[in-house]
């Protein structure tokens, strides 16, 4: 089961890391690709992510805080 989940997550990264319309993605999807977005799309990504902070669940906020380190690389 974990192997299937890992494959799914990798597929999501590959699919969404190159997306330019981040508004169509769920908040969880945005959080999961933090640190993997192309530099040319990074500003759009950050703007979309910031616009969602106020509506994040406590679990999403925790995941967001954890993944912030990835964005600073």
PDB file with SEQRES, HELIX, SHEET and CRYST1 records, atoms N, CA, C and O in Angstrom:
SEQRES   1 A   73  UNK UNK UNK UNK UNK UNK UNK UNK UNK UNK UNK UNK UNK          
SEQRES   2 A   73  UNK UNK UNK UNK UNK UNK UNK UNK UNK UNK UNK UNK UNK          
SEQRES   3 A   73  UNK UNK UNK UNK UNK UNK UNK UNK UNK UNK UNK UNK UNK          
SEQRES   4 A   73  UNK UNK UNK UNK UNK UNK UNK UNK UNK UNK UNK UNK UNK          
SEQRES   5 A   73  UNK UNK UNK UNK UNK UNK UNK UNK UNK UNK UNK UNK UNK          
SEQRES   6 A   73  UNK UNK UNK UNK UNK UNK UNK UNK                              
HELIX    1 AA1 UNK A    2  UNK A   16  1                                  15    
HELIX    2 AA2 UNK A   22  UNK A   24  5                                   3    
HELIX    3 AA3 UNK A   27  UNK A   32  1                                   6    
HELIX    4 AA4 UNK A   39  UNK A   41  5                                   3    
HELIX    5 AA5 UNK A   42  UNK A   52  1                                  11    
HELIX    6 AA6 UNK A   53  UNK A   55  5                                   3    
HELIX    7 AA7 UNK A   58  UNK A   71  1                                  14    
CRYST1    1.000    1.000    1.000  90.00  90.00  90.00 P 1           1          
ATOM      1  N   UNK A   1       0.826  -1.197   0.000  1.00  0.00           N  
ATOM      2  CA  UNK A   1       0.000   0.000   0.000  1.00  0.00           C  
ATOM      3  C   UNK A   1       0.869   1.260   0.000  1.00  0.00           C  
ATOM      4  O   UNK A   1       0.588   2.213  -0.727  1.00  0.00           O  
ATOM      5  N   UNK A   2       1.923   1.260   0.817  1.00  0.00           N  
ATOM      6  CA  UNK A   2       2.793   2.428   0.868  1.00  0.00           C  
ATOM      7  C   UNK A   2       3.492   2.651  -0.469  1.00  0.00           C  
ATOM      8  O   UNK A   2       3.733   3.788  -0.876  1.00  0.00           O  
ATOM      9  N   UNK A   3       3.809   1.560  -1.137  1.00  0.00           N  
ATOM     10  CA  UNK A   3       4.470   1.671  -2.435  1.00  0.00           C  
ATOM     11  C   UNK A   3       3.552   2.356  -3.445  1.00  0.00           C  
ATOM     12  O   UNK A   3       3.993   3.200  -4.225  1.00  0.00           O  
ATOM     13  N   UNK A   4       2.285   1.989  -3.423  1.00  0.00           N  
ATOM     14  CA  UNK A   4       1.316   2.604  -4.337  1.00  0.00           C  
ATOM     15  C   UNK A   4       1.145   4.086  -4.020  1.00  0.00           C  
ATOM     16  O   UNK A   4       1.044   4.917  -4.923  1.00  0.00           O  
ATOM     17  N   UNK A   5       1.115   4.405  -2.740  1.00  0.00           N  
ATOM     18  CA  UNK A   5       0.974   5.797  -2.332  1.00  0.00           C  
ATOM     19  C   UNK A   5       2.192   6.600  -2.777  1.00  0.00           C  
ATOM     20  O   UNK A   5       2.058   7.727  -3.252  1.00  0.00           O  
ATOM     21  N   UNK A   6       3.362   6.028  -2.624  1.00  0.00           N  
ATOM     22  CA  UNK A   6       4.590   6.702  -3.053  1.00  0.00           C  
ATOM     23  C   UNK A   6       4.579   6.966  -4.550  1.00  0.00           C  
ATOM     24  O   UNK A   6       4.962   8.046  -5.000  1.00  0.00           O  
ATOM     25  N   UNK A   7       4.145   5.992  -5.309  1.00  0.00           N  
ATOM     26  CA  UNK A   7       4.073   6.152  -6.761  1.00  0.00           C  
ATOM     27  C   UNK A   7       3.079   7.246  -7.124  1.00  0.00           C  
ATOM     28  O   UNK A   7       3.336   8.054  -8.017  1.00  0.00           O  
ATOM     29  N   UNK A   8       1.953   7.272  -6.435  1.00  0.00           N  
ATOM     30  CA  UNK A   8       0.945   8.301  -6.683  1.00  0.00           C  
ATOM     31  C   UNK A   8       1.495   9.692  -6.375  1.00  0.00           C  
ATOM     32  O   UNK A   8       1.283  10.630  -7.144  1.00  0.00           O  
ATOM     33  N   UNK A   9       2.184   9.822  -5.277  1.00  0.00           N  
ATOM     34  CA  UNK A   9       2.751  11.119  -4.892  1.00  0.00           C  
ATOM     35  C   UNK A   9       3.787  11.576  -5.912  1.00  0.00           C  
ATOM     36  O   UNK A   9       3.805  12.743  -6.302  1.00  0.00           O  
ATOM     37  N   UNK A  10       4.637  10.671  -6.338  1.00  0.00           N  
ATOM     38  CA  UNK A  10       5.644  11.018  -7.346  1.00  0.00           C  
ATOM     39  C   UNK A  10       4.973  11.446  -8.645  1.00  0.00           C  
ATOM     40  O   UNK A  10       5.407  12.400  -9.290  1.00  0.00           O  
ATOM     41  N   UNK A  11       3.925  10.745  -9.021  1.00  0.00           N  
ATOM     42  CA  UNK A  11       3.191  11.108 -10.235  1.00  0.00           C  
ATOM     43  C   UNK A  11       2.573  12.501 -10.099  1.00  0.00           C  
ATOM     44  O   UNK A  11       2.577  13.282 -11.051  1.00  0.00           O  
ATOM     45  N   UNK A  12       2.046  12.808  -8.922  1.00  0.00           N  
ATOM     46  CA  UNK A  12       1.485  14.140  -8.690  1.00  0.00           C  
ATOM     47  C   UNK A  12       2.566  15.204  -8.810  1.00  0.00           C  
ATOM     48  O   UNK A  12       2.350  16.246  -9.429  1.00  0.00           O  
ATOM     49  N   UNK A  13       3.727  14.944  -8.219  1.00  0.00           N  
ATOM     50  CA  UNK A  13       4.835  15.891  -8.326  1.00  0.00           C  
ATOM     51  C   UNK A  13       5.179  16.144  -9.783  1.00  0.00           C  
ATOM     52  O   UNK A  13       5.321  17.289 -10.212  1.00  0.00           O  
ATOM     53  N   UNK A  14       5.310  15.081 -10.527  1.00  0.00           N  
ATOM     54  CA  UNK A  14       5.691  15.204 -11.936  1.00  0.00           C  
ATOM     55  C   UNK A  14       4.636  15.967 -12.728  1.00  0.00           C  
ATOM     56  O   UNK A  14       4.964  16.776 -13.595  1.00  0.00           O  
ATOM     57  N   UNK A  15       3.386  15.707 -12.429  1.00  0.00           N  
ATOM     58  CA  UNK A  15       2.295  16.347 -13.156  1.00  0.00           C  
ATOM     59  C   UNK A  15       2.152  17.816 -12.789  1.00  0.00           C  
ATOM     60  O   UNK A  15       2.051  18.676 -13.665  1.00  0.00           O  
ATOM     61  N   UNK A  16       2.144  18.100 -11.494  1.00  0.00           N  
ATOM     62  CA  UNK A  16       1.838  19.451 -11.047  1.00  0.00           C  
ATOM     63  C   UNK A  16       3.045  20.365 -10.935  1.00  0.00           C  
ATOM     64  O   UNK A  16       2.880  21.584 -10.882  1.00  0.00           O  
ATOM     65  N   UNK A  17       4.227  19.827 -10.896  1.00  0.00           N  
ATOM     66  CA  UNK A  17       5.413  20.673 -10.791  1.00  0.00           C  
ATOM     67  C   UNK A  17       5.569  21.563 -12.016  1.00  0.00           C  
ATOM     68  O   UNK A  17       6.215  22.608 -11.948  1.00  0.00           O  
ATOM     69  N   UNK A  18       4.982  21.156 -13.129  1.00  0.00           N  
ATOM     70  CA  UNK A  18       5.103  21.923 -14.350  1.00  0.00           C  
ATOM     71  C   UNK A  18       3.831  22.697 -14.681  1.00  0.00           C  
ATOM     72  O   UNK A  18       3.762  23.357 -15.718  1.00  0.00           O  
ATOM     73  N   UNK A  19       2.848  22.624 -13.832  1.00  0.00           N  
ATOM     74  CA  UNK A  19       1.583  23.321 -14.070  1.00  0.00           C  
ATOM     75  C   UNK A  19       1.768  24.818 -13.871  1.00  0.00           C  
ATOM     76  O   UNK A  19       2.568  25.249 -13.040  1.00  0.00           O  
ATOM     77  N   UNK A  20       1.034  25.594 -14.626  1.00  0.00           N  
ATOM     78  CA  UNK A  20       1.119  27.036 -14.484  1.00  0.00           C  
ATOM     79  C   UNK A  20      -0.131  27.622 -13.848  1.00  0.00           C  
ATOM     80  O   UNK A  20      -0.100  28.743 -13.340  1.00  0.00           O  
ATOM     81  N   UNK A  21      -1.230  26.879 -13.870  1.00  0.00           N  
ATOM     82  CA  UNK A  21      -2.466  27.357 -13.279  1.00  0.00           C  
ATOM     83  C   UNK A  21      -2.662  26.679 -11.927  1.00  0.00           C  
ATOM     84  O   UNK A  21      -3.344  25.659 -11.820  1.00  0.00           O  
ATOM     85  N   UNK A  22      -2.063  27.253 -10.914  1.00  0.00           N  
ATOM     86  CA  UNK A  22      -2.100  26.647  -9.590  1.00  0.00           C  
ATOM     87  C   UNK A  22      -3.454  26.810  -8.912  1.00  0.00           C  
ATOM     88  O   UNK A  22      -3.733  26.125  -7.927  1.00  0.00           O  
ATOM     89  N   UNK A  23      -4.293  27.694  -9.413  1.00  0.00           N  
ATOM     90  CA  UNK A  23      -5.604  27.913  -8.798  1.00  0.00           C  
ATOM     91  C   UNK A  23      -6.515  26.701  -8.943  1.00  0.00           C  
ATOM     92  O   UNK A  23      -7.477  26.557  -8.189  1.00  0.00           O  
ATOM     93  N   UNK A  24      -6.226  25.836  -9.894  1.00  0.00           N  
ATOM     94  CA  UNK A  24      -7.038  24.637 -10.094  1.00  0.00           C  
ATOM     95  C   UNK A  24      -6.628  23.487  -9.181  1.00  0.00           C  
ATOM     96  O   UNK A  24      -7.310  22.463  -9.121  1.00  0.00           O  
ATOM     97  N   UNK A  25      -5.528  23.654  -8.478  1.00  0.00           N  
ATOM     98  CA  UNK A  25      -5.033  22.591  -7.603  1.00  0.00           C  
ATOM     99  C   UNK A  25      -5.619  22.745  -6.204  1.00  0.00           C  
ATOM    100  O   UNK A  25      -5.959  23.849  -5.779  1.00  0.00           O  
ATOM    101  N   UNK A  26      -5.730  21.634  -5.501  1.00  0.00           N  
ATOM    102  CA  UNK A  26      -6.196  21.689  -4.118  1.00  0.00           C  
ATOM    103  C   UNK A  26      -5.069  22.226  -3.237  1.00  0.00           C  
ATOM    104  O   UNK A  26      -3.904  22.230  -3.633  1.00  0.00           O  
ATOM    105  N   UNK A  27      -5.429  22.672  -2.054  1.00  0.00           N  
ATOM    106  CA  UNK A  27      -4.431  23.177  -1.115  1.00  0.00           C  
ATOM    107  C   UNK A  27      -3.438  22.084  -0.750  1.00  0.00           C  
ATOM    108  O   UNK A  27      -2.240  22.346  -0.642  1.00  0.00           O  
ATOM    109  N   UNK A  28      -3.918  20.878  -0.562  1.00  0.00           N  
ATOM    110  CA  UNK A  28      -3.023  19.766  -0.233  1.00  0.00           C  
ATOM    111  C   UNK A  28      -2.044  19.494  -1.365  1.00  0.00           C  
ATOM    112  O   UNK A  28      -0.879  19.185  -1.115  1.00  0.00           O  
ATOM    113  N   UNK A  29      -2.497  19.604  -2.592  1.00  0.00           N  
ATOM    114  CA  UNK A  29      -1.604  19.408  -3.736  1.00  0.00           C  
ATOM    115  C   UNK A  29      -0.536  20.493  -3.779  1.00  0.00           C  
ATOM    116  O   UNK A  29       0.635  20.214  -4.038  1.00  0.00           O  
ATOM    117  N   UNK A  30      -0.947  21.731  -3.522  1.00  0.00           N  
ATOM    118  CA  UNK A  30       0.021  22.827  -3.504  1.00  0.00           C  
ATOM    119  C   UNK A  30       1.080  22.601  -2.433  1.00  0.00           C  
ATOM    120  O   UNK A  30       2.273  22.779  -2.675  1.00  0.00           O  
ATOM    121  N   UNK A  31       0.632  22.210  -1.257  1.00  0.00           N  
ATOM    122  CA  UNK A  31       1.565  21.973  -0.160  1.00  0.00           C  
ATOM    123  C   UNK A  31       2.533  20.847  -0.510  1.00  0.00           C  
ATOM    124  O   UNK A  31       3.721  20.912  -0.193  1.00  0.00           O  
ATOM    125  N   UNK A  32       2.017  19.828  -1.158  1.00  0.00           N  
ATOM    126  CA  UNK A  32       2.859  18.665  -1.459  1.00  0.00           C  
ATOM    127  C   UNK A  32       3.941  18.960  -2.495  1.00  0.00           C  
ATOM    128  O   UNK A  32       4.952  18.259  -2.533  1.00  0.00           O  
ATOM    129  N   UNK A  33       3.756  19.978  -3.336  1.00  0.00           N  
ATOM    130  CA  UNK A  33       4.782  20.264  -4.343  1.00  0.00           C  
ATOM    131  C   UNK A  33       5.680  21.436  -3.952  1.00  0.00           C  
ATOM    132  O   UNK A  33       6.483  21.897  -4.764  1.00  0.00           O  
ATOM    133  N   UNK A  34       5.553  21.913  -2.737  1.00  0.00           N  
ATOM    134  CA  UNK A  34       6.424  22.989  -2.277  1.00  0.00           C  
ATOM    135  C   UNK A  34       7.881  22.548  -2.419  1.00  0.00           C  
ATOM    136  O   UNK A  34       8.264  21.470  -1.964  1.00  0.00           O  
ATOM    137  N   UNK A  35       8.676  23.389  -3.051  1.00  0.00           N  
ATOM    138  CA  UNK A  35      10.079  23.079  -3.258  1.00  0.00           C  
ATOM    139  C   UNK A  35      10.367  22.381  -4.572  1.00  0.00           C  
ATOM    140  O   UNK A  35      11.530  22.182  -4.925  1.00  0.00           O  
ATOM    141  N   UNK A  36       9.326  22.004  -5.302  1.00  0.00           N  
ATOM    142  CA  UNK A  36       9.502  21.278  -6.559  1.00  0.00           C  
ATOM    143  C   UNK A  36       9.005  22.051  -7.773  1.00  0.00           C  
ATOM    144  O   UNK A  36       9.009  21.525  -8.886  1.00  0.00           O  
ATOM    145  N   UNK A  37       8.582  23.279  -7.573  1.00  0.00           N  
ATOM    146  CA  UNK A  37       8.022  24.084  -8.658  1.00  0.00           C  
ATOM    147  C   UNK A  37       9.159  24.742  -9.445  1.00  0.00           C  
ATOM    148  O   UNK A  37      10.143  25.206  -8.870  1.00  0.00           O  
ATOM    149  N   UNK A  38       9.004  24.772 -10.766  1.00  0.00           N  
ATOM    150  CA  UNK A  38       9.980  25.425 -11.641  1.00  0.00           C  
ATOM    151  C   UNK A  38      10.192  26.870 -11.211  1.00  0.00           C  
ATOM    152  O   UNK A  38       9.258  27.529 -10.754  1.00  0.00           O  
ATOM    153  N   UNK A  39      11.403  27.356 -11.355  1.00  0.00           N  
ATOM    154  CA  UNK A  39      11.705  28.737 -10.965  1.00  0.00           C  
ATOM    155  C   UNK A  39      10.849  29.747 -11.722  1.00  0.00           C  
ATOM    156  O   UNK A  39      10.461  30.775 -11.167  1.00  0.00           O  
ATOM    157  N   UNK A  40      10.556  29.457 -12.985  1.00  0.00           N  
ATOM    158  CA  UNK A  40       9.763  30.405 -13.780  1.00  0.00           C  
ATOM    159  C   UNK A  40       8.319  30.501 -13.285  1.00  0.00           C  
ATOM    160  O   UNK A  40       7.645  31.495 -13.553  1.00  0.00           O  
ATOM    161  N   UNK A  41       7.839  29.492 -12.573  1.00  0.00           N  
ATOM    162  CA  UNK A  41       6.468  29.481 -12.049  1.00  0.00           C  
ATOM    163  C   UNK A  41       6.406  29.756 -10.549  1.00  0.00           C  
ATOM    164  O   UNK A  41       5.324  29.786  -9.964  1.00  0.00           O  
ATOM    165  N   UNK A  42       7.545  29.953  -9.943  1.00  0.00           N  
ATOM    166  CA  UNK A  42       7.609  30.044  -8.482  1.00  0.00           C  
ATOM    167  C   UNK A  42       6.782  31.206  -7.920  1.00  0.00           C  
ATOM    168  O   UNK A  42       6.104  31.045  -6.905  1.00  0.00           O  
ATOM    169  N   UNK A  43       6.830  32.363  -8.562  1.00  0.00           N  
ATOM    170  CA  UNK A  43       6.101  33.533  -8.057  1.00  0.00           C  
ATOM    171  C   UNK A  43       4.589  33.286  -8.074  1.00  0.00           C  
ATOM    172  O   UNK A  43       3.896  33.595  -7.104  1.00  0.00           O  
ATOM    173  N   UNK A  44       4.082  32.729  -9.174  1.00  0.00           N  
ATOM    174  CA  UNK A  44       2.648  32.409  -9.264  1.00  0.00           C  
ATOM    175  C   UNK A  44       2.264  31.399  -8.189  1.00  0.00           C  
ATOM    176  O   UNK A  44       1.220  31.513  -7.546  1.00  0.00           O  
ATOM    177  N   UNK A  45       3.129  30.415  -8.012  1.00  0.00           N  
ATOM    178  CA  UNK A  45       2.880  29.376  -7.015  1.00  0.00           C  
ATOM    179  C   UNK A  45       2.815  29.974  -5.613  1.00  0.00           C  
ATOM    180  O   UNK A  45       1.893  29.688  -4.849  1.00  0.00           O  
ATOM    181  N   UNK A  46       3.800  30.803  -5.283  1.00  0.00           N  
ATOM    182  CA  UNK A  46       3.833  31.411  -3.954  1.00  0.00           C  
ATOM    183  C   UNK A  46       2.620  32.298  -3.712  1.00  0.00           C  
ATOM    184  O   UNK A  46       2.065  32.298  -2.613  1.00  0.00           O  
ATOM    185  N   UNK A  47       2.207  33.043  -4.708  1.00  0.00           N  
ATOM    186  CA  UNK A  47       1.023  33.900  -4.566  1.00  0.00           C  
ATOM    187  C   UNK A  47      -0.232  33.074  -4.301  1.00  0.00           C  
ATOM    188  O   UNK A  47      -1.039  33.419  -3.438  1.00  0.00           O  
ATOM    189  N   UNK A  48      -0.389  31.984  -5.045  1.00  0.00           N  
ATOM    190  CA  UNK A  48      -1.560  31.125  -4.852  1.00  0.00           C  
ATOM    191  C   UNK A  48      -1.531  30.483  -3.471  1.00  0.00           C  
ATOM    192  O   UNK A  48      -2.555  30.411  -2.791  1.00  0.00           O  
ATOM    193  N   UNK A  49      -0.375  30.024  -3.069  1.00  0.00           N  
ATOM    194  CA  UNK A  49      -0.242  29.379  -1.764  1.00  0.00           C  
ATOM    195  C   UNK A  49      -0.539  30.364  -0.636  1.00  0.00           C  
ATOM    196  O   UNK A  49      -1.234  30.018   0.319  1.00  0.00           O  
ATOM    197  N   UNK A  50      -0.023  31.582  -0.737  1.00  0.00           N  
ATOM    198  CA  UNK A  50      -0.269  32.602   0.288  1.00  0.00           C  
ATOM    199  C   UNK A  50      -1.749  32.957   0.376  1.00  0.00           C  
ATOM    200  O   UNK A  50      -2.258  33.243   1.459  1.00  0.00           O  
ATOM    201  N   UNK A  51      -2.435  32.937  -0.756  1.00  0.00           N  
ATOM    202  CA  UNK A  51      -3.861  33.281  -0.749  1.00  0.00           C  
ATOM    203  C   UNK A  51      -4.700  32.230  -0.025  1.00  0.00           C  
ATOM    204  O   UNK A  51      -5.842  32.494   0.351  1.00  0.00           O  
ATOM    205  N   UNK A  52      -4.140  31.054   0.166  1.00  0.00           N  
ATOM    206  CA  UNK A  52      -4.890  29.963   0.798  1.00  0.00           C  
ATOM    207  C   UNK A  52      -4.578  29.772   2.275  1.00  0.00           C  
ATOM    208  O   UNK A  52      -5.257  28.998   2.949  1.00  0.00           O  
ATOM    209  N   UNK A  53      -3.586  30.447   2.782  1.00  0.00           N  
ATOM    210  CA  UNK A  53      -3.175  30.239   4.170  1.00  0.00           C  
ATOM    211  C   UNK A  53      -4.333  30.463   5.137  1.00  0.00           C  
ATOM    212  O   UNK A  53      -4.498  29.696   6.086  1.00  0.00           O  
ATOM    213  N   UNK A  54      -5.121  31.480   4.917  1.00  0.00           N  
ATOM    214  CA  UNK A  54      -6.208  31.809   5.847  1.00  0.00           C  
ATOM    215  C   UNK A  54      -7.310  30.752   5.885  1.00  0.00           C  
ATOM    216  O   UNK A  54      -8.068  30.689   6.852  1.00  0.00           O  
ATOM    217  N   UNK A  55      -7.407  29.929   4.856  1.00  0.00           N  
ATOM    218  CA  UNK A  55      -8.463  28.909   4.821  1.00  0.00           C  
ATOM    219  C   UNK A  55      -7.942  27.496   5.080  1.00  0.00           C  
ATOM    220  O   UNK A  55      -8.692  26.524   4.981  1.00  0.00           O  
ATOM    221  N   UNK A  56      -6.665  27.388   5.409  1.00  0.00           N  
ATOM    222  CA  UNK A  56      -6.086  26.059   5.653  1.00  0.00           C  
ATOM    223  C   UNK A  56      -6.597  25.460   6.951  1.00  0.00           C  
ATOM    224  O   UNK A  56      -6.841  26.165   7.930  1.00  0.00           O  
ATOM    225  N   UNK A  57      -6.755  24.143   6.936  1.00  0.00           N  
ATOM    226  CA  UNK A  57      -7.097  23.416   8.158  1.00  0.00           C  
ATOM    227  C   UNK A  57      -5.844  23.354   9.033  1.00  0.00           C  
ATOM    228  O   UNK A  57      -4.739  23.591   8.544  1.00  0.00           O  
ATOM    229  N   UNK A  58      -6.003  23.038  10.320  1.00  0.00           N  
ATOM    230  CA  UNK A  58      -4.814  22.902  11.176  1.00  0.00           C  
ATOM    231  C   UNK A  58      -3.804  21.883  10.630  1.00  0.00           C  
ATOM    232  O   UNK A  58      -2.594  22.089  10.726  1.00  0.00           O  
ATOM    233  N   UNK A  59      -4.303  20.803  10.066  1.00  0.00           N  
ATOM    234  CA  UNK A  59      -3.408  19.783   9.497  1.00  0.00           C  
ATOM    235  C   UNK A  59      -2.645  20.351   8.298  1.00  0.00           C  
ATOM    236  O   UNK A  59      -1.444  20.119   8.155  1.00  0.00           O  
ATOM    237  N   UNK A  60      -3.344  21.092   7.442  1.00  0.00           N  
ATOM    238  CA  UNK A  60      -2.696  21.697   6.281  1.00  0.00           C  
ATOM    239  C   UNK A  60      -1.665  22.739   6.708  1.00  0.00           C  
ATOM    240  O   UNK A  60      -0.593  22.835   6.109  1.00  0.00           O  
ATOM    241  N   UNK A  61      -1.986  23.517   7.741  1.00  0.00           N  
ATOM    242  CA  UNK A  61      -1.036  24.522   8.228  1.00  0.00           C  
ATOM    243  C   UNK A  61       0.232  23.866   8.758  1.00  0.00           C  
ATOM    244  O   UNK A  61       1.334  24.375   8.553  1.00  0.00           O  
ATOM    245  N   UNK A  62       0.074  22.737   9.439  1.00  0.00           N  
ATOM    246  CA  UNK A  62       1.233  22.001   9.944  1.00  0.00           C  
ATOM    247  C   UNK A  62       2.091  21.505   8.789  1.00  0.00           C  
ATOM    248  O   UNK A  62       3.315  21.634   8.819  1.00  0.00           O  
ATOM    249  N   UNK A  63       1.452  20.942   7.777  1.00  0.00           N  
ATOM    250  CA  UNK A  63       2.182  20.456   6.601  1.00  0.00           C  
ATOM    251  C   UNK A  63       2.860  21.624   5.874  1.00  0.00           C  
ATOM    252  O   UNK A  63       3.989  21.496   5.400  1.00  0.00           O  
ATOM    253  N   UNK A  64       2.172  22.745   5.792  1.00  0.00           N  
ATOM    254  CA  UNK A  64       2.713  23.941   5.149  1.00  0.00           C  
ATOM    255  C   UNK A  64       3.977  24.409   5.871  1.00  0.00           C  
ATOM    256  O   UNK A  64       5.004  24.664   5.242  1.00  0.00           O  
ATOM    257  N   UNK A  65       3.891  24.517   7.194  1.00  0.00           N  
ATOM    258  CA  UNK A  65       5.048  24.953   7.981  1.00  0.00           C  
ATOM    259  C   UNK A  65       6.228  24.006   7.795  1.00  0.00           C  
ATOM    260  O   UNK A  65       7.374  24.441   7.678  1.00  0.00           O  
ATOM    261  N   UNK A  66       5.939  22.722   7.770  1.00  0.00           N  
ATOM    262  CA  UNK A  66       6.988  21.710   7.600  1.00  0.00           C  
ATOM    263  C   UNK A  66       7.662  21.839   6.230  1.00  0.00           C  
ATOM    264  O   UNK A  66       8.877  21.678   6.119  1.00  0.00           O  
ATOM    265  N   UNK A  67       6.884  22.124   5.200  1.00  0.00           N  
ATOM    266  CA  UNK A  67       7.411  22.194   3.835  1.00  0.00           C  
ATOM    267  C   UNK A  67       8.012  23.551   3.470  1.00  0.00           C  
ATOM    268  O   UNK A  67       8.611  23.689   2.404  1.00  0.00           O  
ATOM    269  N   UNK A  68       7.863  24.548   4.335  1.00  0.00           N  
ATOM    270  CA  UNK A  68       8.450  25.858   4.051  1.00  0.00           C  
ATOM    271  C   UNK A  68       9.959  25.764   3.863  1.00  0.00           C  
ATOM    272  O   UNK A  68      10.537  26.515   3.077  1.00  0.00           O  
ATOM    273  N   UNK A  69      10.592  24.852   4.575  1.00  0.00           N  
ATOM    274  CA  UNK A  69      12.043  24.672   4.469  1.00  0.00           C  
ATOM    275  C   UNK A  69      12.440  24.309   3.041  1.00  0.00           C  
ATOM    276  O   UNK A  69      13.489  24.735   2.560  1.00  0.00           O  
ATOM    277  N   UNK A  70      11.614  23.532   2.372  1.00  0.00           N  
ATOM    278  CA  UNK A  70      11.910  23.107   1.001  1.00  0.00           C  
ATOM    279  C   UNK A  70      11.913  24.291   0.037  1.00  0.00           C  
ATOM    280  O   UNK A  70      12.674  24.303  -0.930  1.00  0.00           O  
ATOM    281  N   UNK A  71      11.077  25.274   0.295  1.00  0.00           N  
ATOM    282  CA  UNK A  71      10.971  26.421  -0.607  1.00  0.00           C  
ATOM    283  C   UNK A  71      12.163  27.353  -0.480  1.00  0.00           C  
ATOM    284  O   UNK A  71      12.467  28.100  -1.410  1.00  0.00           O  
ATOM    285  N   UNK A  72      12.831  27.319   0.642  1.00  0.00           N  
ATOM    286  CA  UNK A  72      13.947  28.233   0.870  1.00  0.00           C  
ATOM    287  C   UNK A  72      15.238  27.746   0.235  1.00  0.00           C  
ATOM    288  O   UNK A  72      16.243  28.457   0.242  1.00  0.00           O  
ATOM    289  N   UNK A  73      15.217  26.551  -0.309  1.00  0.00           N  
ATOM    290  CA  UNK A  73      16.423  26.003  -0.953  1.00  0.00           C  
ATOM    291  C   UNK A  73      16.654  26.639  -2.291  1.00  0.00           C  
ATOM    292  O   UNK A  73      17.620  26.303  -2.976  1.00  0.00           O  
TER     293      UNK A  73                                                      
END                                                                             
